[in-house]
Amino acid sequence: MALSPSSIESLQALVVGLALAGLMASAFEFATNRRASFRLLEAGGVSTLAALPMLAFVAPFIILRNTLRGRKLERRPIPFVMIATMIACGWGLLSGHIALDVAHMIAGQ
């Protein structure tokens, strides 16, 4: 089975997007001693505005973490876990494409 170049590029973007989400969430937790969460949006004001760009890239990690916790602790049904995983992977794919495009732009390619 041969993969087309566009499939390989999409797979690379997915991996980069999910890895970047995990890296940024871990860096946030290391810097602030609290977990990255969508509750950062509840603070209001400038802190909410500052949290938006970070949450845009960290969201796939948060969705996957919360989904796995929900499955383990609350026994959420498998279809819910599958849908949440598809949403997180789609979001990771998009953020990975953005990250790769910015990297190519910086590298001058």
C-alpha beads as a LAMMPS data file, in Angstrom:
LAMMPS data file: protein, C-alpha beads

109 atoms
108 bonds

1 atom types
1 bond types

-500.0 500.0 xlo xhi
-500.0 500.0 ylo yhi
-500.0 500.0 zlo zhi

Masses

1 110.0

Atoms # bond

1 1 1 0.000 0.000 0.000
2 1 1 1.514 3.291 -1.098
3 1 1 0.622 6.615 0.473
4 1 1 0.249 9.687 -1.668
5 1 1 2.366 12.747 -0.849
6 1 1 -0.723 14.629 0.358
7 1 1 -1.575 11.768 2.740
8 1 1 1.946 11.811 4.144
9 1 1 1.764 15.595 4.550
10 1 1 -1.565 15.300 6.391
11 1 1 -0.198 12.573 8.642
12 1 1 2.839 14.735 9.392
13 1 1 0.587 17.719 10.196
14 1 1 -1.535 15.554 12.521
15 1 1 1.507 14.302 14.410
16 1 1 3.007 17.796 14.666
17 1 1 -0.316 19.277 15.815
18 1 1 -0.860 16.696 18.552
19 1 1 2.774 16.859 19.683
20 1 1 2.664 20.656 19.768
21 1 1 -0.549 20.535 21.818
22 1 1 1.043 18.216 24.365
23 1 1 4.238 20.240 24.493
24 1 1 2.420 23.534 25.030
25 1 1 0.106 22.030 27.680
26 1 1 3.089 20.590 29.546
27 1 1 4.969 23.888 29.303
28 1 1 1.924 25.748 30.636
29 1 1 1.604 23.322 33.538
30 1 1 5.327 23.619 34.283
31 1 1 5.234 27.431 34.220
32 1 1 2.020 27.935 36.214
33 1 1 1.703 24.773 38.335
34 1 1 -1.866 24.246 37.071
35 1 1 -3.327 22.313 34.169
36 1 1 -4.304 23.938 30.907
37 1 1 -8.080 24.047 30.716
38 1 1 -10.898 25.759 28.883
39 1 1 -11.694 27.402 32.222
40 1 1 -8.973 29.920 31.387
41 1 1 -11.641 31.563 29.246
42 1 1 -13.844 32.228 32.273
43 1 1 -11.457 34.743 33.873
44 1 1 -12.497 37.549 31.548
45 1 1 -10.554 40.608 30.523
46 1 1 -6.978 40.604 29.308
47 1 1 -6.153 37.161 30.709
48 1 1 -8.860 35.594 28.548
49 1 1 -7.544 37.408 25.509
50 1 1 -4.015 36.217 26.284
51 1 1 -5.210 32.618 26.758
52 1 1 -6.952 32.367 23.370
53 1 1 -3.877 31.781 21.166
54 1 1 -2.489 29.204 23.584
55 1 1 -5.810 27.385 23.865
56 1 1 -6.144 27.346 20.083
57 1 1 -3.122 25.042 19.922
58 1 1 -3.558 23.199 23.245
59 1 1 -7.223 22.302 22.662
60 1 1 -6.611 18.845 21.087
61 1 1 -4.626 17.790 24.157
62 1 1 -7.297 19.099 26.540
63 1 1 -10.079 17.367 24.600
64 1 1 -8.235 14.035 24.551
65 1 1 -7.238 14.274 28.230
66 1 1 -10.796 15.092 29.315
67 1 1 -12.247 12.377 27.087
68 1 1 -9.995 9.673 28.506
69 1 1 -10.666 10.829 32.065
70 1 1 -14.407 10.852 31.356
71 1 1 -14.267 7.329 29.968
72 1 1 -12.317 6.042 32.949
73 1 1 -14.136 7.867 35.760
74 1 1 -17.644 8.415 34.395
75 1 1 -17.884 5.404 32.064
76 1 1 -18.812 7.558 29.075
77 1 1 -19.948 5.494 26.084
78 1 1 -17.469 4.508 23.368
79 1 1 -19.257 6.452 20.573
80 1 1 -18.791 9.641 22.621
81 1 1 -15.079 8.862 22.988
82 1 1 -14.780 8.190 19.246
83 1 1 -16.477 11.471 18.288
84 1 1 -14.368 13.481 20.741
85 1 1 -11.205 11.805 19.418
86 1 1 -12.169 12.656 15.830
87 1 1 -12.772 16.285 16.798
88 1 1 -9.449 16.479 18.632
89 1 1 -7.567 14.897 15.712
90 1 1 -9.234 17.241 13.228
91 1 1 -8.272 20.207 15.378
92 1 1 -4.734 18.823 15.742
93 1 1 -4.534 18.409 11.969
94 1 1 -5.471 22.049 11.411
95 1 1 -3.104 23.390 14.057
96 1 1 -0.350 21.146 12.705
97 1 1 -0.840 22.594 9.223
98 1 1 -0.598 26.098 10.672
99 1 1 2.534 25.213 12.652
100 1 1 4.193 23.630 9.602
101 1 1 3.249 26.598 7.408
102 1 1 4.778 29.013 9.942
103 1 1 7.908 26.849 10.165
104 1 1 8.241 26.819 6.367
105 1 1 7.718 30.574 6.245
106 1 1 10.426 31.129 8.867
107 1 1 12.787 28.785 7.059
108 1 1 12.134 30.655 3.814
109 1 1 10.871 27.701 1.815

Bonds

1 1 1 2
2 1 2 3
3 1 3 4
4 1 4 5
5 1 5 6
6 1 6 7
7 1 7 8
8 1 8 9
9 1 9 10
10 1 10 11
11 1 11 12
12 1 12 13
13 1 13 14
14 1 14 15
15 1 15 16
16 1 16 17
17 1 17 18
18 1 18 19
19 1 19 20
20 1 20 21
21 1 21 22
22 1 22 23
23 1 23 24
24 1 24 25
25 1 25 26
26 1 26 27
27 1 27 28
28 1 28 29
29 1 29 30
30 1 30 31
31 1 31 32
32 1 32 33
33 1 33 34
34 1 34 35
35 1 35 36
36 1 36 37
37 1 37 38
38 1 38 39
39 1 39 40
40 1 40 41
41 1 41 42
42 1 42 43
43 1 43 44
44 1 44 45
45 1 45 46
46 1 46 47
47 1 47 48
48 1 48 49
49 1 49 50
50 1 50 51
51 1 51 52
52 1 52 53
53 1 53 54
54 1 54 55
55 1 55 56
56 1 56 57
57 1 57 58
58 1 58 59
59 1 59 60
60 1 60 61
61 1 61 62
62 1 62 63
63 1 63 64
64 1 64 65
65 1 65 66
66 1 66 67
67 1 67 68
68 1 68 69
69 1 69 70
70 1 70 71
71 1 71 72
72 1 72 73
73 1 73 74
74 1 74 75
75 1 75 76
76 1 76 77
77 1 77 78
78 1 78 79
79 1 79 80
80 1 80 81
81 1 81 82
82 1 82 83
83 1 83 84
84 1 84 85
85 1 85 86
86 1 86 87
87 1 87 88
88 1 88 89
89 1 89 90
90 1 90 91
91 1 91 92
92 1 92 93
93 1 93 94
94 1 94 95
95 1 95 96
96 1 96 97
97 1 97 98
98 1 98 99
99 1 99 100
100 1 100 101
101 1 101 102
102 1 102 103
103 1 103 104
104 1 104 105
105 1 105 106
106 1 106 107
107 1 107 108
108 1 108 109
